[in-house]
Amino acid sequence: MTYEQVVYTIDNKRRFGKACGRDVTQEFMEALGHPEKGLHIIHIAGTNGKGSVAAFVSSILQAASFASSEHYKVGLFTSPHLIDYTERIQIDGKQISREDVTRIGQQLLNMELKLEPTMFDYWLAMAMVYFKEQHVDYVVLETGLGGAKDSTNGLSQLPEVCAITSIGLEHTQYLGDTLAAIAGEKAGIIKSGVPVVIGEMDEEASQVIEARCDELGCDLIHATQVESDLKLGLFGGYQRKNAAVAVEIIRNLKMIVDNQTIANGLATAVWPGRMHVISESPYILVDGAHNPAGVTALRDSLKAEFPNQKFSFIMAVMADKNYVEMAQLIAPLSERIYTVTVDSERALQAKELADAIATLGVEAQACESYESAIDLAGTFNEKIIVFGSLYFIGEILGSGYDKNKS
């Protein structure tokens, strides 16, 4: 099989399996001889911010390795990808090669399991095999969906630290329709005696996590914000909260990292598609905000960075998202909103999104493509903000639309 055939086969597996993802991973790891054994795992869950926290933690660990006489390798497993599937599996900032994806992917696809793996299950198993082969020391592991039943929760290796970045209403059909229920699901990653770091969240959610920590005898660390003079590699005011979670994770590992190394890691962190300026003229900023909590963070960052300004927005969403509330949140900052259809079977059509936005009293116009939306928005003297779906941001970045690189 070629790389394209392997990726196509895996990508066309179920998105949501009949079996619990945790159970599938347990069977996968047993069949593979438990490649996760011996890895120093940092397990990160949360409604928003977990990808940014993972990027910060990975960057700090790489900075610490560089500063140490005893160098070690840092693995990173995240989802979704923006442009290429290889983004999901990285070591020291370098993506897995297509050759390794092809080789390991074929091995996994040829395995006979009792439970049916999803696309996510295959990529997680591939990551564990690859990390073991490459003698990785630390693995920064981002959950997929939820926590307790998530595939990443099926690894037999106890994590060194667990973290829950934030709690908001998301995937309510799977995780529950209250903050407490969702917090309970995400708190399922907590393991006996393992320290737990949490970001800022509603008391309803934090109480659930605190109770779980008490039950399992875990130290609970509340992260707030990092010092205002620390430079961050990721743009946006909300990233200071994510950086604070990352710093507390590092401080609770079984290693000592000095403050200067932490600062270096925070300053050099990279996480494409999040508050990412891809053009200065016209000014275009893309952000993967895809739920109300994420849009709130985007809105607050725009207000802080560009006080009293209004923007032209380009929005594309999946049909299962709370897109009306997302539009309501951003409406006070918008002069107009252009809508586009994401290249996905799950996408909401641009016309339907524009019609929904128009009922809020906001000028909205459906466009055939992001290029036409950018052209229309560019006729006004306003900054252009693109948001609504990570897949949409991936389409734009994957097309090479980045005028800052030209």
Residue, then its C-alpha position, 0 to 999 in steps of 0.5 A: m500500500t502507498y501512503e495515500q492508500v494507508v491514510y485513505t483506508i484509516d480515514n474512512k474508518r468510523r469516526f465514532g466507534k461501536a465500542c468504547g475507545r478506551d477498550v479498543t486501545q486496551e486491546f490494541m496495546e495488548a496485541l502490540g505488546h504494550p509499546e506505551k510501557g515505560l513512557h513518561i506521559i503527560h495526559i491533557a484533556g479539556t474543552n478548549g486550550k488542550g492543544s495549545v497547552a500541549a504545544f507549550v509543554s512540548s516546547i518547554l520539554q524540548a528546551a529543557s532537553f537542549a539545556s541538559s547534558e542528558h538529552y531526551k526525546v519529546g513525543l507529541f500526539t494531537s488532533p485534528h491535523l490542519i494540513d497533513y495527517t503526519e502533524r498528529i505524531q511528532i518527535d522534537g517538533k518533527q512530524i512522523s515521515r510518510e514512510d513510517v506512517t505507511r509501514i506502521g499503518q499497514q501493520l495495524l490495518n492487518m491486525e485482527l481485533k475483536l473490537e472495531p477501531t476508529m480512525f483516531d484509534y489507529w493514529l493513537a496506536m501508530a503513535m505509541v508504536y512509533f514513540k517506542e521505536q524511536h526511544v521517546d522519553y516524554v509523551v505529551l498526549e492530548t485526548g480526542l473526545g472527553g476523557a473517561k471513555d476516550s481512546t487515550n485513556g486505554l493506555s496501561q502506563l500511568p501518566e506523570v501528570c494529568a491536566i484539564t484545561s477548561i470545561g465548556l458545553e461540547h459534544t453534549q450527545y456524548l459527554g452530557d448536557t451540563l458542565a458537571a457531567i462534562a467535567g465528570e467525563k473529562a475527570g475520568i483521565i485522573k489516576s490514583g496518586v497522579p498530580v492534576v493541574i486544572g485551568e480556570m473554569d466554573e465552580e460547578a466543573s471544578q468541584v467535580i474535579e476536586a471531588r475526584c482528586d480527593e477520592l483518588g488521593c491526587d494533589l490538585i493544582h490550580a493554574t491562573q496566569v503566567e507573569s505578564d512580562l513573559k513572552l509567549g510564542l502563541f498570540g492571544g491574551y487567553q494563551r497566558k492561561n494556557a501557558a500557566v497550565a503548561v508551567e504547572i504541568i512542568r513543575n509537577l513532573k519528576m524533573i527540575v526545569d529552571n525558570q529561564t528554560i521554561a521562559n525559553g520554551l514558552a517563547t518558542a512554542v508553535w501551534p499553527g491555526r490559532m490566532h495566526v496572522i497569515s497576511e499583513s496586507p490585507y490583515i488576515l488572522v485565522d483562528g480554530a475557534h469552533n465552539p462558544a467557549g473558543v469564540t469567547a476567547l477569540r472575541d476577548s483577545l481581539k478586544a484586548e489586542f485591538p480595542n474599539q475596532k470592528f472587523s470583517f469575519i469569515m465563518a465556516v462551521m460543522a453542522d453539529k456546532n452551536y453556530v448561532e451562539m458563536a455568531q451572537l458572541i462575535a456579532p458586537l465586533s463585526e461589521r459583516i460576516y461572510t460564510v463559507t462551506v467547509d469541505s466536509e460531509r459534516a459541514l453546514q452550508a454557507k447559505e444556511l449559516a448566513d441566513a441564521i446570522a442574518t436573523l441576529g441583525v448582522e449583515a451576512q453573505a454566503c460565498e462560494s469559497y474562502e478566496s471569494a470571501i477574502d476578496l469581498a472582505g478586502t474591499f473594506n478597510e478592516k482586519i479580516i478574521v477567519f474562524g469556525s472550524l479547524y478543518f476550514i483553517g486547515e484548508i486555507l493553510g494547506s492551499g498555501y494562502d500565507k502572504n507573510k511567506s511570499 
